[in-house]
Amino acid sequence: MMRHSTPSRLFLSGTALAAATMLLASCATNPVSKKSDFVLMSEKQELQLGQQAAAQIEKQMPLLEKSDPLVHYVDRVGQRVARVSDRPELFYRFHVVDDDNINAFALPGGYIYINRGLLTHMNSEAELAAVLGHEIGHVTARHAVKRYTQAQAYNIGMAITSIFIPIPQAASQLTNLLATAVISGYGREAELQSDELSLRYIGNAGYDVRATANILKTLERLDEISKKEKKEAGEEVKEKYHGAFASHPETRKRIEEAVARAASLQNTGGDIGHAALMAALDGYPYGDSPKQGAVVGNRFLHPDLGIQFEFPKRWQITNTPQAVQARVRKQDIYFMLTTKELQKRQTAAEILRSLFPERRMGPVSEGNRNGFDFAHAVANVSAPHVSKARVHATVLLDGPRAYVMTMWSERGDSFTKNRDEFDQIAASFRTYDVKLHGDVPRISLHVWKSGDSWQKLASKSKHILGPLTADKLAALNGMGLDQKPMPGVIIKTVR
């Protein structure tokens, strides 16, 4: 917790005290409200901070190349909205993050980022404009600057110190505050203001303002599907934050407010751009990027690494940047695959023995299976979610890389009953070739026909997205499972 500095603890020269007073009392005209804001950052500092943070984002996040057609499309729509914003003099830069999470965020100075996962769930250019307009609203209303000022206002000592620290040296403090805002949002008042600005901006840009409510409803459906999946798996259900149009404040409340505001506006007959967005998304991955690996039904495949393996149907699989994880639904039976980059040549058995205490590990077996040298053993250790676990561990070698595959459950009957299934999963590890084994799931366009249903399309795809494929296909097209497009309408499917 930050503490107030007391006068007795401040030892400042007259010049420093005057500078501190000027800093604390500084005001700037807000570009949106046209009223004076109490802020602790000049526009020059704001733009410099955004530039520095953007350089870090470029190093740390998987961005699609600027030459990518989808990036060009997003930029064209974004520039159309930015031109009618309250800060049209800024150079806005729009980026697509090659990630399947539903998110979008903005940095000071006009750096806008939208995840591919959010893009694929849009169903009109107007919806894209609404999300970009929301993020532009954060920039024009200087929400990052306000957030910084609010945080610093409680620590006069830190504010005074900042007088003597140039922006480049203080950037780590500021970017930490930015990161917090990206993760947790700018607060209800700021998010609602950005919703309001988005409605105004996209209306002025000639788009149908009802798109705001449409994308909010899609995000609400995706939240419900996610909760349903987690409940079926026996996992804890937590609220998600989507950046643009977040679930905090509550999505349902924001839908109602967005609908009410849209109804009061006259420009509800603007551009929608359904076909344009469909064409822009055709062929792009649904879900995980090929660079990160992908879950296809009950199979995990990684085109870049050239590996794949399978699970029985009762397992639910999750791919994360750190590991592939899986769990038997509603049971304490778990799986994890991690990679280990090797510095020198080692046998699979040597690596396996280094991972577990020897006194707790059984005999090690070695061999070659599906072209991979491997070593396998069983150990009694404490594992995630299971304090007294029996672990089925396999190490597989692929040049300078080792794959560590572990599966575990409670010791005793639980492990014995699942041992054959653990063996089956480990034995399914093999090489992957896109020409022989199929591609990652990708967006494909389909003309809705009379007699079509989400269930039929899910069955035709062999439930490529898992047990809730029908629900996910409906949400992908901005609909509930009980809703249908008109015959002849272009929709998105996954192939």
C-alpha positions in Angstrom: 0.0 0.0 0.0 1.3 3.5 -0.9 1.8 5.9 2.1 1.4 9.6 2.1 4.6 11.6 2.5 4.6 14.0 5.5 6.2 17.5 5.4 8.7 16.4 8.0 10.1 13.8 5.6 10.6 16.1 2.6 13.9 17.9 2.4 13.6 20.0 -0.7 15.3 23.2 -1.9 13.1 26.1 -2.8 13.6 25.3 -6.5 12.7 21.7 -6.0 9.6 22.6 -3.9 8.5 25.0 -6.5 8.9 22.4 -9.2 7.0 19.9 -7.2 4.2 22.3 -6.6 4.0 23.0 -10.4 4.0 19.3 -11.1 1.3 18.5 -8.7 -0.9 21.4 -9.8 -0.4 20.8 -13.5 -3.6 20.7 -15.6 -4.2 20.0 -19.3 -7.3 20.3 -21.5 -8.8 16.9 -22.1 -9.2 16.4 -25.9 -12.6 14.8 -25.4 -14.3 16.8 -22.6 -12.5 20.0 -23.5 -12.2 20.6 -19.7 -9.1 20.8 -17.5 -7.7 17.5 -16.2 -5.4 17.2 -13.3 -2.5 15.1 -14.8 1.1 14.4 -14.1 2.3 13.9 -17.6 2.7 16.1 -20.6 1.5 15.1 -24.1 5.2 14.8 -25.1 5.8 12.4 -22.3 2.6 10.5 -23.1 3.7 9.9 -26.7 7.2 9.0 -25.7 5.8 6.4 -23.2 3.6 4.9 -25.9 6.5 4.6 -28.3 8.6 2.9 -25.6 5.9 0.5 -24.6 5.1 -0.4 -28.2 8.8 -1.3 -28.7 8.5 -3.8 -25.8 5.3 -5.2 -27.2 6.9 -5.8 -30.5 9.6 -7.9 -28.8 7.3 -9.8 -26.5 4.1 -10.5 -28.4 3.5 -12.5 -31.6 2.4 -9.8 -34.1 1.3 -10.5 -37.6 3.6 -8.9 -40.2 2.7 -5.4 -41.3 2.4 -6.8 -44.9 -0.2 -9.3 -43.8 -3.5 -8.7 -45.6 -5.5 -8.9 -42.4 -3.3 -6.2 -40.8 -3.8 -4.0 -43.9 -7.6 -4.5 -43.5 -7.6 -3.7 -39.8 -5.5 -0.6 -40.4 -7.8 0.7 -43.1 -10.9 0.4 -40.9 -9.0 1.8 -37.9 -7.7 4.8 -39.9 -11.3 5.6 -41.1 -12.5 5.7 -37.4 -9.4 7.6 -36.1 -9.8 10.4 -38.7 -13.1 11.4 -37.0 -11.9 11.0 -33.4 -11.0 13.8 -31.0 -7.3 13.5 -31.7 -7.1 13.1 -35.5 -3.6 14.7 -35.4 -2.0 11.6 -34.0 -0.5 8.9 -36.1 -2.5 5.7 -35.2 -0.8 2.4 -35.7 -3.0 -0.8 -35.8 -1.5 -4.2 -35.1 -2.9 -7.8 -35.1 -1.6 -10.1 -32.3 -1.4 -13.7 -33.5 -3.1 -15.1 -30.5 -6.5 -16.7 -30.0 -7.4 -15.0 -26.8 -10.3 -12.6 -27.0 -8.6 -9.2 -26.4 -7.8 -5.8 -27.6 -5.9 -2.9 -26.0 -4.4 0.5 -26.6 -1.2 2.2 -25.6 -0.8 6.0 -25.3 -0.1 7.9 -28.4 -2.3 5.7 -30.8 -0.8 2.2 -30.7 -3.8 -0.2 -31.0 -3.6 -4.0 -30.8 -6.3 -6.5 -31.5 -6.0 -10.3 -31.1 -6.7 -12.6 -34.0 -9.1 -14.5 -31.6 -11.3 -11.5 -31.3 -11.2 -10.7 -35.0 -12.3 -14.2 -35.9 -15.5 -13.8 -33.8 -16.6 -10.6 -35.5 -19.3 -10.6 -38.1 -19.1 -7.2 -39.7 -16.7 -4.5 -40.5 -18.9 -2.3 -38.3 -18.1 -4.6 -35.3 -14.4 -4.2 -36.0 -14.8 -0.5 -36.2 -16.7 -0.5 -32.8 -13.8 -2.3 -31.1 -11.2 -0.2 -32.6 -13.3 2.9 -31.8 -13.4 1.8 -28.2 -9.6 1.5 -28.1 -9.2 4.8 -29.9 -11.4 6.3 -27.1 -8.9 5.2 -24.5 -6.2 7.1 -26.4 -8.3 10.3 -27.1 -9.5 10.5 -23.5 -6.0 9.9 -22.2 -7.1 7.1 -19.9 -3.5 5.9 -19.4 -2.4 9.3 -18.3 -5.3 9.6 -15.9 -4.6 6.1 -14.5 -1.0 7.1 -13.9 -2.0 10.3 -12.2 -4.5 8.5 -9.9 -1.8 6.0 -8.9 0.8 8.7 -8.3 -1.5 11.1 -6.5 -1.3 9.0 -3.4 2.5 9.1 -3.2 3.8 12.7 -3.2 7.2 11.5 -2.6 7.3 9.5 -5.8 5.8 12.4 -7.7 8.6 14.7 -6.5 11.2 12.1 -7.3 9.9 12.0 -10.9 10.9 15.6 -11.3 14.5 14.5 -11.3 14.0 11.4 -13.4 13.8 11.8 -17.2 11.0 9.8 -18.9 13.4 7.2 -20.4 14.6 6.2 -16.8 11.1 6.3 -15.3 9.6 4.3 -18.1 9.7 1.0 -16.2 7.4 2.5 -13.5 5.0 3.9 -16.2 5.0 0.7 -18.3 4.1 -1.3 -15.2 1.1 0.9 -14.7 0.2 0.5 -18.4 0.5 -3.3 -18.1 -1.9 -3.2 -15.1 -4.4 -1.2 -17.1 -4.1 -3.6 -20.1 -4.8 -6.6 -17.8 -7.4 -5.2 -15.4 -8.9 -2.3 -17.5 -9.2 1.4 -16.7 -12.2 1.1 -14.5 -16.0 1.2 -15.1 -16.1 5.0 -15.8 -13.3 4.9 -18.3 -14.6 1.7 -20.1 -18.1 3.2 -20.4 -16.7 6.5 -21.7 -14.8 4.5 -24.4 -18.0 2.7 -25.2 -19.7 6.1 -25.6 -16.9 7.5 -27.7 -16.9 4.4 -29.9 -20.6 4.9 -30.7 -19.9 8.5 -31.7 -16.7 7.8 -33.7 -18.1 4.9 -35.7 -21.3 6.8 -36.4 -19.3 9.8 -37.6 -17.2 7.4 -39.8 -20.4 6.1 -41.4 -20.8 2.7 -39.7 -23.9 1.3 -38.1 -23.7 2.0 -34.4 -25.7 -1.1 -33.5 -22.6 -3.1 -34.1 -21.4 -2.2 -30.5 -24.3 -4.2 -29.0 -23.7 -7.1 -31.4 -20.0 -7.6 -30.4 -20.9 -7.3 -26.7 -23.5 -10.1 -27.2 -20.9 -12.3 -28.9 -18.5 -11.8 -26.0 -21.2 -12.7 -23.5 -21.9 -16.0 -25.5 -18.2 -16.8 -25.5 -18.0 -16.3 -21.8 -20.9 -18.7 -21.3 -19.3 -21.4 -23.5 -16.0 -21.0 -21.6 -17.8 -21.4 -18.3 -19.7 -24.5 -19.5 -16.4 -26.1 -20.7 -14.7 -25.4 -17.4 -17.7 -26.7 -15.4 -17.7 -29.9 -17.4 -14.0 -30.3 -16.8 -14.4 -29.7 -13.1 -12.3 -26.5 -13.1 -12.8 -23.3 -11.2 -14.8 -20.7 -13.2 -13.3 -17.2 -13.3 -14.5 -14.1 -15.0 -12.5 -13.0 -18.1 -11.3 -9.6 -19.1 -11.5 -8.8 -22.8 -9.8 -5.4 -22.9 -12.2 -3.8 -25.4 -15.8 -4.4 -24.2 -14.7 -6.1 -21.0 -16.8 -8.4 -18.8 -15.8 -5.9 -16.0 -18.1 -3.9 -15.8 -20.6 -6.7 -16.5 -21.2 -7.5 -20.1 -24.9 -7.7 -19.7 -25.2 -4.3 -18.1 -23.0 -2.8 -20.9 -25.1 -4.5 -23.6 -28.2 -2.8 -22.2 -26.5 0.6 -22.0 -25.0 0.3 -25.5 -28.4 -0.7 -27.0 -30.1 2.2 -25.2 -27.5 4.7 -26.5 -27.6 3.3 -30.0 -31.4 3.6 -30.1 -31.1 7.3 -29.3 -28.8 7.9 -32.2 -30.0 8.7 -35.7 -27.2 6.9 -37.7 -28.3 3.3 -37.3 -28.4 2.8 -41.1 -24.7 3.1 -41.7 -22.3 0.6 -43.2 -22.3 -2.9 -41.9 -19.7 -4.6 -44.1 -20.6 -8.3 -43.4 -19.2 -9.7 -46.7 -16.0 -7.6 -46.4 -15.1 -9.0 -43.0 -15.9 -12.5 -44.0 -13.5 -12.3 -47.0 -10.8 -10.8 -44.8 -11.0 -13.7 -42.3 -11.2 -16.5 -44.8 -8.3 -19.0 -44.4 -6.9 -17.6 -41.1 -6.4 -20.0 -38.2 -9.2 -20.6 -35.7 -7.8 -20.9 -32.3 -4.1 -21.5 -31.7 -1.5 -20.3 -34.3 0.4 -22.9 -36.2 3.5 -21.4 -34.5 2.1 -22.3 -31.1 0.5 -25.7 -31.9 -3.2 -26.4 -32.0 -5.8 -28.7 -30.5 -7.9 -30.5 -33.2 -10.6 -32.6 -31.6 -8.7 -35.0 -29.2 -5.4 -34.4 -31.0 -2.6 -31.9 -30.3 -0.4 -31.1 -33.3 2.5 -28.6 -33.7 3.4 -27.8 -37.3 6.6 -25.9 -36.4 7.9 -28.6 -34.1 6.6 -31.4 -36.3 5.0 -33.5 -33.5 1.5 -34.7 -32.6 -0.2 -37.0 -30.0 -3.7 -38.0 -29.1 -6.0 -38.4 -26.1 -9.1 -40.5 -25.5 -12.4 -38.6 -25.7 -12.8 -38.1 -22.0 -9.8 -35.7 -21.8 -10.1 -31.9 -22.1 -7.0 -30.4 -23.7 -5.6 -26.9 -23.1 -2.6 -25.4 -25.0 -0.7 -22.6 -23.3 2.6 -20.9 -24.2 4.3 -22.8 -21.4 2.9 -26.3 -21.8 0.2 -28.5 -23.2 -2.1 -29.5 -20.4 -5.0 -31.9 -20.2 -7.4 -33.3 -17.6 -10.0 -36.1 -17.5 -13.2 -34.2 -17.0 -14.2 -33.8 -13.4 -11.5 -36.2 -12.2 -8.1 -35.6 -10.6 -6.2 -37.2 -13.5 -3.8 -34.8 -15.3 -1.4 -34.5 -18.2 1.4 -32.1 -19.0 3.9 -31.8 -21.9 6.8 -29.4 -21.6 10.0 -28.9 -23.7 13.6 -28.7 -22.5 16.3 -27.1 -24.7 19.5 -29.1 -24.3 23.0 -27.6 -24.0 24.8 -30.9 -24.5 24.1 -34.4 -25.6 22.3 -36.5 -23.0 20.4 -39.7 -23.2 16.7 -39.7 -22.5 17.3 -41.8 -19.3 19.8 -39.2 -18.0 17.3 -36.4 -18.4 14.6 -38.5 -16.8 16.7 -39.3 -13.8 17.6 -35.6 -13.3 13.9 -34.7 -13.0 12.9 -37.0 -10.1 14.6 -38.0 -6.9 16.1 -41.5 -7.5 14.7 -43.0 -4.3 11.2 -42.1 -5.5 11.5 -43.4 -9.0 11.0 -46.9 -10.2 13.1 -48.7 -12.9 13.8 -46.8 -16.1 13.0 -48.4 -19.5 14.6 -47.1 -22.7 14.0 -47.6 -26.4 13.0 -46.0 -29.7 9.4 -45.5 -30.7 8.0 -43.8 -33.8 11.5 -42.5 -34.5 12.1 -40.9 -31.1 14.6 -42.2 -28.5 12.7 -42.3 -25.2 13.0 -43.3 -21.5 10.1 -44.0 -19.2 9.6 -44.5 -15.5 7.0 -44.1 -12.7 7.6 -42.0 -9.6 5.9 -41.1 -6.4 6.0 -37.4 -5.9 3.9 -34.4 -5.0 2.3 -33.0 -8.2 0.0 -30.1 -9.1 -3.5 -30.7 -7.7 -2.5 -34.0 -6.2 -0.2 -34.0 -3.2 0.4 -37.8 -3.1 0.7 -38.5 -6.8 2.0 -41.4 -8.8 3.5 -40.0 -12.0 3.8 -41.7 -15.4 6.9 -39.9 -16.9 8.4 -40.2 -20.4 11.2 -38.2 -22.0 11.5 -38.2 -25.8 14.5 -36.8 -27.7 14.4 -34.8 -30.9 17.9 -33.4 -31.6 18.7 -30.6 -29.1 15.2 -30.7 -27.7 13.7 -33.0 -25.1 9.9 -33.4 -24.6 8.9 -34.2 -21.1 5.5 -35.9 -20.9 4.0 -36.5 -17.4 0.6 -38.0 -16.4 -0.5 -38.4 -12.8 -3.3 -39.3 -10.4 -3.6 -40.4 -6.8 -1.5 -43.4 -5.9 -3.1 -46.7 -5.6 -6.3 -47.8 -7.5 -6.7 -44.5 -9.4 -3.2 -44.8 -11.0 -3.6 -48.6 -11.7 -7.0 -48.1 -13.4 -5.5 -45.3 -15.7 -2.1 -46.9 -16.4 -3.1 -48.4 -19.7 -4.5 -45.1 -20.9 -1.4 -43.2 -19.9 0.7 -45.7 -21.9 -1.7 -45.2 -24.9 -1.2 -41.4 -24.8 2.6 -41.7 -24.5 2.7 -44.2 -27.4 0.7 -41.9 -29.7 3.6 -39.3 -29.7 4.9 -39.2 -33.3 6.0 -36.9 -36.1 3.6 -34.5 -37.8 3.4 -33.5 -41.5 0.7 -31.1 -42.7 0.4 -32.9 -46.1 -0.1 -36.3 -44.4 -2.0 -35.4 -41.3 -4.0 -32.2 -42.0 -3.8 -28.6 -41.2 -4.6 -26.6 -38.0 -8.3 -25.5 -37.9 -8.9 -22.6 -40.2 -11.8 -20.2 -40.9 -13.8 -21.3 -44.0 -16.8 -19.6 -45.6 -20.1 -21.4 -46.2 -23.3 -20.2 -47.7 -26.2 -21.1 -45.3 -28.7 -23.4 -46.9 -32.3 -24.2 -46.0 -32.1 -27.2 -43.7 -28.7 -26.3 -42.3 -28.2 -26.3 -38.5 -25.2 -25.7 -36.2 -25.5 -29.3 -35.1 -25.3 -30.6 -38.7 -22.3 -28.4 -39.5 -20.6 -29.6 -36.3 -21.2 -33.2 -37.2 -19.9 -32.5 -40.7 -16.7 -31.2 -39.3 -16.4 -34.3 -37.0 -16.7 -32.0 -34.0 -13.4 -30.3 -34.8 -13.8 -27.9 -31.9 -14.7 -30.6 -29.3 -18.0 -31.4 -27.6 -19.3 -27.9 -27.9 -18.5 -27.4 -31.6 -22.1 -26.5 -32.4 -22.2 -23.8 -29.7 -18.9 -22.4 -30.9 -19.9 -22.3 -34.5 -23.0 -20.4 -33.6 -21.0 -17.9 -31.5 -18.5 -17.6 -34.2 -21.3 -16.2 -36.3 -22.7 -13.9 -33.6 -25.6 -16.2 -32.8 -27.0 -18.5 -30.1 -27.5 -22.2 -30.7 -31.2 -21.6 -31.2 -30.7 -18.9 -33.9 -30.2 -19.4 -37.6 -29.1 -17.1 -40.5 -31.3 -16.6 -43.5 -30.6 -19.0 -46.5 -28.0 -17.4 -48.8 -26.1 -15.6 -46.0 -22.3 -16.2 -45.9 -21.2 -17.7 -42.5 -17.9 -18.8 -41.0 -17.2 -22.5 -40.4 -14.0 -24.2 -39.3 -12.2 -26.8 -41.4 
